[in-house]
Amino acid sequence: MEQKIRRDRCMGDNLRRLRKDSGYSQEKLCAELQRRGCDIGRTTYEKYERGELNIRASVIIELRKIYHCDYDEFFWGLDE
């Protein structure tokens, strides 16, 4: 029996905005995340931005440190 996975709200646009505003390419951002202990490849991160894969909390924690932002930035506009 096939089971559908319910789509959740997508923070991909916010992830992309924060990355671009900080001047990172996906490759450079993933290299920085790997340096900080997050085993994330570019194709995985691309899926985060496209909303095809849910992002792990540990990655959001490291991204907040990289971008020097509040957690609210990741969830901006998702409650509308």
C-alpha positions as CSV (number, residue, x, y, z in Angstrom):
1,M,0.0,0.0,0.0
2,E,1.4,3.4,-1.0
3,Q,1.4,6.0,1.7
4,K,1.6,9.7,0.9
5,I,3.9,11.9,2.9
6,R,2.2,15.2,3.9
7,R,4.1,18.2,2.7
8,D,5.0,20.7,5.4
9,R,5.8,24.4,5.1
10,C,8.9,25.0,3.2
11,M,11.7,27.3,4.5
12,G,13.6,26.8,1.3
13,D,13.1,30.4,0.1
14,N,14.4,31.7,3.4
15,L,17.4,29.4,3.3
16,R,18.2,30.6,-0.2
17,R,17.8,34.3,0.7
18,L,20.0,34.0,3.8
19,R,22.7,32.1,1.8
20,K,22.7,34.7,-1.0
21,D,22.6,37.7,1.3
22,S,25.7,36.2,3.0
23,G,27.5,35.8,-0.3
24,Y,27.8,32.0,-0.2
25,S,27.4,29.6,-3.1
26,Q,25.9,26.2,-2.1
27,E,29.3,24.6,-2.5
28,K,31.1,27.1,-0.2
29,L,28.3,26.9,2.3
30,C,28.4,23.1,2.4
31,A,32.2,23.2,2.8
32,E,31.7,25.6,5.8
33,L,29.0,23.3,7.3
34,Q,31.3,20.3,6.9
35,R,34.1,22.1,8.6
36,R,31.8,22.7,11.5
37,G,30.8,19.0,11.7
38,C,27.6,18.9,9.6
39,D,28.0,16.2,6.9
40,I,26.0,18.0,4.2
41,G,26.7,17.7,0.5
42,R,25.6,20.3,-2.1
43,T,22.8,18.1,-3.5
44,T,21.4,17.6,-0.1
45,Y,21.5,21.3,0.6
46,E,19.9,22.0,-2.8
47,K,17.0,19.7,-1.7
48,Y,16.6,21.8,1.5
49,E,16.2,24.9,-0.6
50,R,13.8,23.3,-3.0
51,G,11.7,21.9,-0.2
52,E,12.3,18.3,-1.1
53,L,14.0,17.4,2.1
54,N,13.4,18.6,5.7
55,I,16.4,20.3,7.2
56,R,17.9,18.9,10.4
57,A,17.9,21.1,13.5
58,S,21.7,20.7,13.9
59,V,22.1,22.3,10.4
60,I,19.8,25.2,11.3
61,I,21.9,25.8,14.5
62,E,25.1,26.0,12.5
63,L,23.5,28.1,9.8
64,R,22.4,30.6,12.5
65,K,26.0,30.9,13.7
66,I,27.3,31.3,10.1
67,Y,24.7,34.0,9.2
68,H,24.8,35.7,12.6
69,C,21.0,35.9,12.6
70,D,18.0,35.0,14.8
71,Y,16.1,31.7,14.3
72,D,13.1,33.8,13.2
73,E,14.9,34.5,9.9
74,F,14.5,30.8,9.0
75,F,10.8,30.9,9.6
76,W,10.0,34.3,8.2
77,G,6.6,34.4,6.4
78,L,5.8,30.7,7.1
79,D,2.9,31.5,9.5
80,E,0.9,33.5,7.0
